[in-house]
């Protein structure tokens, strides 16, 4: 799946999240993966760490906590 499709899937499934919050979540998971965390996906080929983090979030394998929905 393309990055744009993964991003759209995540944002569609999480209506209270915006693209900035998603970027923060991807960056945090990318940092975890770079510091030795094991991927929750079984990927055979080499992919960029940020793409892997986005794929994990899109598949629902990573829970995003800590974002508060601010009502306008």
N, CA, C and O atoms as a Tinker XYZ file with bonds, in Angstrom:
   288  protein
     1  N      0.842000   -1.172000    0.000000    73     2
     2  CA     0.000000    0.000000    0.000000    64     1     3
     3  C      0.892000    1.242000    0.000000    63     2     4     5
     4  O      1.964000    1.254000    0.606000    81     3
     5  N      0.442000    2.254000   -0.672000    73     3     6
     6  CA     1.198000    3.509000   -0.728000    64     5     7
     7  C      1.050000    4.280000    0.580000    63     6     8     9
     8  O      0.098000    4.083000    1.335000    81     7
     9  N      1.997000    5.146000    0.822000    73     7    10
    10  CA     2.004000    5.954000    2.042000    64     9    11
    11  C      0.727000    6.784000    2.161000    63    10    12    13
    12  O      0.152000    6.901000    3.243000    81    11
    13  N      0.291000    7.355000    1.043000    73    11    14
    14  CA    -0.925000    8.180000    1.067000    64    13    15
    15  C     -2.139000    7.348000    1.445000    63    14    16    17
    16  O     -3.011000    7.816000    2.178000    81    15
    17  N     -2.202000    6.108000    0.948000    73    15    18
    18  CA    -3.326000    5.228000    1.264000    64    17    19
    19  C     -3.309000    4.825000    2.733000    63    18    20    21
    20  O     -4.356000    4.777000    3.379000    81    19
    21  N     -2.121000    4.536000    3.262000    73    19    22
    22  CA    -2.000000    4.183000    4.673000    64    21    23
    23  C     -2.424000    5.351000    5.561000    63    22    24    25
    24  O     -3.148000    5.170000    6.540000    81    23
    25  N     -1.969000    6.539000    5.209000    73    23    26
    26  CA    -2.321000    7.733000    5.974000    64    25    27
    27  C     -3.827000    7.963000    5.955000    63    26    28    29
    28  O     -4.424000    8.252000    6.992000    81    27
    29  N     -4.441000    7.837000    4.790000    73    27    30
    30  CA    -5.885000    8.022000    4.672000    64    29    31
    31  C     -6.638000    6.973000    5.486000    63    30    32    33
    32  O     -7.644000    7.286000    6.124000    81    31
    33  N     -6.161000    5.743000    5.467000    73    31    34
    34  CA    -6.796000    4.664000    6.223000    64    33    35
    35  C     -6.770000    4.963000    7.715000    63    34    36    37
    36  O     -7.774000    4.792000    8.407000    81    35
    37  N     -5.623000    5.410000    8.207000    73    35    38
    38  CA    -5.490000    5.719000    9.638000    64    37    39
    39  C     -6.404000    6.868000   10.018000    63    38    40    41
    40  O     -7.119000    6.791000   11.017000    81    39
    41  N     -6.386000    7.933000    9.230000    73    39    42
    42  CA    -7.200000    9.106000    9.556000    64    41    43
    43  C     -8.693000    8.813000    9.437000    63    42    44    45
    44  O     -9.491000    9.379000   10.185000    81    43
    45  N     -9.086000    7.935000    8.506000    73    43    46
    46  CA   -10.489000    7.549000    8.387000    64    45    47
    47  C    -10.940000    6.724000    9.592000    63    46    48    49
    48  O    -12.067000    6.869000   10.065000    81    47
    49  N    -10.055000    5.861000   10.082000    73    47    50
    50  CA   -10.389000    5.001000   11.219000    64    49    51
    51  C    -10.295000    5.723000   12.560000    63    50    52    53
    52  O    -10.799000    5.228000   13.569000    81    51
    53  N     -9.660000    6.877000   12.575000    73    51    54
    54  CA    -9.488000    7.664000   13.804000    64    53    55
    55  C     -9.936000    9.100000   13.547000    63    54    56    57
    56  O     -9.097000    9.973000   13.325000    81    55
    57  N    -11.235000    9.357000   13.572000    73    55    58
    58  CA   -11.742000   10.684000   13.212000    64    57    59
    59  C    -11.296000   11.801000   14.156000    63    58    60    61
    60  O    -11.351000   12.972000   13.779000    81    59
    61  N    -10.860000   11.472000   15.362000    73    59    62
    62  CA   -10.419000   12.496000   16.310000    64    61    63
    63  C     -8.944000   12.837000   16.147000    63    62    64    65
    64  O     -8.429000   13.703000   16.854000    81    63
    65  N     -8.263000   12.174000   15.232000    73    63    66
    66  CA    -6.842000   12.411000   15.011000    64    65    67
    67  C     -6.648000   13.241000   13.755000    63    66    68    69
    68  O     -7.347000   13.054000   12.759000    81    67
    69  N     -5.694000   14.158000   13.811000    73    67    70
    70  CA    -5.365000   14.906000   12.598000    64    69    71
    71  C     -3.986000   14.485000   12.102000    63    70    72    73
    72  O     -3.305000   13.687000   12.747000    81    71
    73  N     -3.587000   15.010000   10.986000    73    71    74
    74  CA    -2.329000   14.580000   10.362000    64    73    75
    75  C     -1.108000   14.939000   11.206000    63    74    76    77
    76  O     -0.093000   14.244000   11.152000    81    75
    77  N     -1.197000   16.006000   11.976000    73    75    78
    78  CA    -0.071000   16.388000   12.841000    64    77    79
    79  C      0.108000   15.379000   13.977000    63    78    80    81
    80  O      1.232000   15.008000   14.313000    81    79
    81  N     -0.989000   14.947000   14.555000    73    79    82
    82  CA    -0.916000   13.941000   15.609000    64    81    83
    83  C     -0.385000   12.624000   15.058000    63    82    84    85
    84  O      0.391000   11.935000   15.720000    81    83
    85  N     -0.801000   12.281000   13.858000    73    83    86
    86  CA    -0.301000   11.064000   13.223000    64    85    87
    87  C      1.196000   11.162000   12.985000    63    86    88    89
    88  O      1.921000   10.191000   13.201000    81    87
    89  N      1.662000   12.303000   12.552000    73    87    90
    90  CA     3.094000   12.495000   12.319000    64    89    91
    91  C      3.890000   12.309000   13.611000    63    90    92    93
    92  O      4.972000   11.722000   13.602000    81    91
    93  N      3.352000   12.806000   14.708000    73    91    94
    94  CA     4.021000   12.645000   16.003000    64    93    95
    95  C      4.051000   11.167000   16.398000    63    94    96    97
    96  O      5.069000   10.670000   16.880000    81    95
    97  N      2.940000   10.473000   16.193000    73    95    98
    98  CA     2.873000    9.052000   16.532000    64    97    99
    99  C      3.855000    8.236000   15.688000    63    98   100   101
   100  O      4.531000    7.347000   16.206000    81    99
   101  N      3.931000    8.535000   14.399000    73    99   102
   102  CA     4.867000    7.827000   13.516000    64   101   103
   103  C      6.302000    8.111000   13.944000    63   102   104   105
   104  O      7.133000    7.203000   13.966000    81   103
   105  N      6.596000    9.354000   14.283000    73   103   106
   106  CA     7.952000    9.703000   14.715000    64   105   107
   107  C      8.325000    8.975000   16.003000    63   106   108   109
   108  O      9.450000    8.495000   16.142000    81   107
   109  N      7.392000    8.893000   16.936000    73   107   110
   110  CA     7.662000    8.205000   18.199000    64   109   111
   111  C      7.902000    6.719000   17.965000    63   110   112   113
   112  O      8.839000    6.147000   18.523000    81   111
   113  N      7.063000    6.088000   17.143000    73   111   114
   114  CA     7.239000    4.656000   16.869000    64   113   115
   115  C      8.524000    4.416000   16.079000    63   114   116   117
   116  O      9.210000    3.421000   16.312000    81   115
   117  N      8.857000    5.302000   15.159000    73   115   118
   118  CA    10.101000    5.191000   14.406000    64   117   119
   119  C     11.290000    5.233000   15.355000    63   118   120   121
   120  O     12.227000    4.446000   15.217000    81   119
   121  N     11.255000    6.142000   16.311000    73   119   122
   122  CA    12.324000    6.244000   17.297000    64   121   123
   123  C     12.437000    4.952000   18.103000    63   122   124   125
   124  O     13.541000    4.473000   18.363000    81   123
   125  N     11.296000    4.391000   18.495000    73   123   126
   126  CA    11.308000    3.124000   19.239000    64   125   127
   127  C     11.947000    2.013000   18.409000    63   126   128   129
   128  O     12.759000    1.240000   18.918000    81   127
   129  N     11.575000    1.937000   17.128000    73   127   130
   130  CA    12.132000    0.895000   16.257000    64   129   131
   131  C     13.632000    1.076000   16.065000    63   130   132   133
   132  O     14.381000    0.099000   16.062000    81   131
   133  N     14.069000    2.312000   15.906000    73   131   134
   134  CA    15.499000    2.579000   15.729000    64   133   135
   135  C     16.302000    2.285000   16.991000    63   134   136   137
   136  O     17.505000    2.032000   16.926000    81   135
   137  N     15.625000    2.320000   18.142000    73   135   138
   138  CA    16.300000    2.047000   19.411000    64   137   139
   139  C     16.131000    0.601000   19.869000    63   138   140   141
   140  O     16.342000    0.292000   21.042000    81   139
   141  N     15.752000   -0.285000   18.948000    73   139   142
   142  CA    15.755000   -1.708000   19.264000    64   141   143
   143  C     14.419000   -2.385000   19.455000    63   142   144   145
   144  O     14.380000   -3.595000   19.677000    81   143
   145  N     13.322000   -1.656000   19.378000    73   143   146
   146  CA    12.014000   -2.299000   19.509000    64   145   147
   147  C     11.796000   -3.251000   18.335000    63   146   148   149
   148  O     12.229000   -2.983000   17.214000    81   147
   149  N     11.127000   -4.354000   18.606000    73   147   150
   150  CA    10.856000   -5.346000   17.574000    64   149   151
   151  C      9.569000   -4.973000   16.850000    63   150   152   153
   152  O      8.572000   -4.606000   17.471000    81   151
   153  N      9.610000   -5.074000   15.537000    73   151   154
   154  CA     8.432000   -4.757000   14.731000    64   153   155
   155  C      7.331000   -5.776000   14.982000    63   154   156   157
   156  O      7.601000   -6.958000   15.196000    81   155
   157  N      6.109000   -5.315000   14.955000    73   155   158
   158  CA     4.957000   -6.192000   15.131000    64   157   159
   159  C      4.483000   -6.784000   13.806000    63   158   160   161
   160  O      3.543000   -7.578000   13.773000    81   159
   161  N      5.132000   -6.394000   12.727000    73   159   162
   162  CA     4.824000   -6.929000   11.405000    64   161   163
   163  C      5.915000   -7.898000   10.982000    63   162   164   165
   164  O      7.080000   -7.732000   11.342000    81   163
   165  N      5.539000   -8.880000   10.236000    73   163   166
   166  CA     6.501000   -9.834000    9.709000    64   165   167
   167  C      6.805000   -9.422000    8.278000    63   166   168   169
   168  O      6.124000   -9.841000    7.342000    81   167
   169  N      7.829000   -8.601000    8.116000    73   167   170
   170  CA     8.168000   -8.045000    6.810000    64   169   171
   171  C      9.454000   -8.695000    6.323000    63   170   172   173
   172  O     10.455000   -8.734000    7.039000    81   171
   173  N      9.413000   -9.205000    5.095000    73   171   174
   174  CA    10.574000   -9.930000    4.582000    64   173   175
   175  C     11.606000   -9.017000    3.926000    63   174   176   177
   176  O     12.804000   -9.296000    3.973000    81   175
   177  N     11.148000   -7.939000    3.321000    73   175   178
   178  CA    12.096000   -7.059000    2.636000    64   177   179
   179  C     12.423000   -5.848000    3.495000    63   178   180   181
   180  O     11.726000   -5.539000    4.461000    81   179
   181  N     13.482000   -5.183000    3.127000    73   179   182
   182  CA    13.882000   -3.995000    3.879000    64   181   183
   183  C     12.983000   -2.820000    3.504000    63   182   184   185
   184  O     12.804000   -2.498000    2.330000    81   183
   185  N     12.427000   -2.194000    4.531000    73   183   186
   186  CA    11.643000   -0.993000    4.322000    64   185   187
   187  C     12.156000    0.075000    5.274000    63   186   188   189
   188  O     12.780000   -0.225000    6.291000    81   187
   189  N     11.888000    1.295000    4.935000    73   187   190
   190  CA    12.291000    2.397000    5.805000    64   189   191
   191  C     11.547000    2.282000    7.134000    63   190   192   193
   192  O     10.398000    1.845000    7.188000    81   191
   193  N     12.220000    2.677000    8.180000    73   191   194
   194  CA    11.659000    2.554000    9.524000    64   193   195
   195  C     10.370000    3.360000    9.676000    63   194   196   197
   196  O      9.422000    2.890000   10.305000    81   195
   197  N     10.323000    4.550000    9.118000    73   195   198
   198  CA     9.115000    5.373000    9.216000    64   197   199
   199  C      7.944000    4.723000    8.475000    63   198   200   201
   200  O      6.803000    4.794000    8.931000    81   199
   201  N      8.227000    4.092000    7.338000    73   199   202
   202  CA     7.176000    3.395000    6.601000    64   201   203
   203  C      6.664000    2.204000    7.397000    63   202   204   205
   204  O      5.465000    1.924000    7.407000    81   203
   205  N      7.572000    1.507000    8.061000    73   203   206
   206  CA     7.195000    0.371000    8.891000    64   205   207
   207  C      6.312000    0.831000   10.051000    63   206   208   209
   208  O      5.311000    0.188000   10.367000    81   207
   209  N      6.682000    1.935000   10.676000    73   207   210
   210  CA     5.883000    2.484000   11.770000    64   209   211
   211  C      4.483000    2.853000   11.288000    63   210   212   213
   212  O      3.498000    2.570000   11.970000    81   211
   213  N      4.392000    3.473000   10.137000    73   211   214
   214  CA     3.094000    3.846000    9.571000    64   213   215
   215  C      2.259000    2.604000    9.268000    63   214   216   217
   216  O      1.051000    2.594000    9.505000    81   215
   217  N      2.895000    1.567000    8.749000    73   215   218
   218  CA     2.188000    0.316000    8.452000    64   217   219
   219  C      1.658000   -0.328000    9.731000    63   218   220   221
   220  O      0.536000   -0.834000    9.750000    81   219
   221  N      2.448000   -0.312000   10.790000    73   219   222
   222  CA     2.002000   -0.883000   12.065000    64   221   223
   223  C      0.784000   -0.133000   12.607000    63   222   224   225
   224  O     -0.164000   -0.744000   13.100000    81   223
   225  N      0.819000    1.175000   12.512000    73   223   226
   226  CA    -0.308000    1.988000   12.995000    64   225   227
   227  C     -1.545000    1.735000   12.128000    63   226   228   229
   228  O     -2.653000    1.623000   12.652000    81   227
   229  N     -1.365000    1.646000   10.818000    73   227   230
   230  CA    -2.490000    1.417000    9.905000    64   229   231
   231  C     -3.151000    0.054000   10.151000    63   230   232   233
   232  O     -4.365000   -0.086000   10.003000    81   231
   233  N     -2.357000   -0.933000   10.520000    73   231   234
   234  CA    -2.895000   -2.269000   10.784000    64   233   235
   235  C     -3.499000   -2.389000   12.179000    63   234   236   237
   236  O     -4.065000   -3.425000   12.528000    81   235
   237  N     -3.378000   -1.330000   12.975000    73   235   238
   238  CA    -3.944000   -1.354000   14.318000    64   237   239
   239  C     -3.083000   -2.096000   15.326000    63   238   240   241
   240  O     -3.555000   -2.438000   16.411000    81   239
   241  N     -1.836000   -2.348000   14.985000    73   239   242
   242  CA    -0.945000   -3.073000   15.882000    64   241   243
   243  C     -0.341000   -2.167000   16.946000    63   242   244   245
   244  O      0.151000   -2.643000   17.969000    81   243
   245  N     -0.379000   -0.870000   16.704000    73   243   246
   246  CA     0.138000    0.115000   17.641000    64   245   247
   247  C     -1.023000    0.994000   18.089000    63   246   248   249
   248  O     -1.741000    1.557000   17.264000    81   247
   249  N     -1.198000    1.105000   19.389000    73   247   250
   250  CA    -2.248000    1.949000   19.943000    64   249   251
   251  C     -1.675000    3.333000   20.208000    63   250   252   253
   252  O     -0.605000    3.472000   20.801000    81   251
   253  N     -2.383000    4.330000   19.773000    73   251   254
   254  CA    -1.943000    5.711000   19.968000    64   253   255
   255  C     -2.699000    6.277000   21.147000    63   254   256   257
   256  O     -3.917000    6.449000   21.099000    81   255
   257  N     -1.964000    6.565000   22.205000    73   255   258
   258  CA    -2.578000    7.116000   23.408000    64   257   259
   259  C     -2.026000    8.503000   23.679000    63   258   260   261
   260  O     -0.992000    8.893000   23.138000    81   259
   261  N     -2.725000    9.233000   24.514000    73   259   262
   262  CA    -2.202000   10.506000   24.977000    64   261   263
   263  C     -2.710000   11.728000   24.247000    63   262   264   265
   264  O     -2.404000   12.852000   24.644000    81   263
   265  N     -3.478000   11.538000   23.190000    73   263   266
   266  CA    -4.033000   12.681000   22.491000    64   265   267
   267  C     -5.409000   12.995000   23.061000    63   266   268   269
   268  O     -6.258000   12.112000   23.188000    81   267
   269  N     -5.617000   14.241000   23.397000    73   267   270
   270  CA    -6.884000   14.668000   23.979000    64   269   271
   271  C     -7.683000   15.358000   22.896000    63   270   272   273
   272  O     -7.171000   16.212000   22.172000    81   271
   273  N     -8.946000   14.976000   22.794000    73   271   274
   274  CA    -9.826000   15.589000   21.812000    64   273   275
   275  C    -10.305000   16.931000   22.363000    63   274   276   277
   276  O    -11.026000   16.981000   23.360000    81   275
   277  N     -9.904000   17.994000   21.718000    73   275   278
   278  CA   -10.314000   19.324000   22.150000    64   277   279
   279  C    -11.539000   19.725000   21.340000    63   278   280   281
   280  O    -11.485000   19.828000   20.114000    81   279
   281  N    -12.626000   19.946000   22.033000    73   279   282
   282  CA   -13.861000   20.320000   21.353000    64   281   283
   283  C    -13.821000   21.797000   21.024000    63   282   284   285
   284  O    -13.455000   22.628000   21.854000    81   283
   285  N    -14.203000   22.106000   19.803000    73   283   286
   286  CA   -14.163000   23.483000   19.328000    64   285   287
   287  C    -15.498000   24.152000   19.534000    63   286   288
   288  O    -15.661000   25.324000   19.194000    81   287
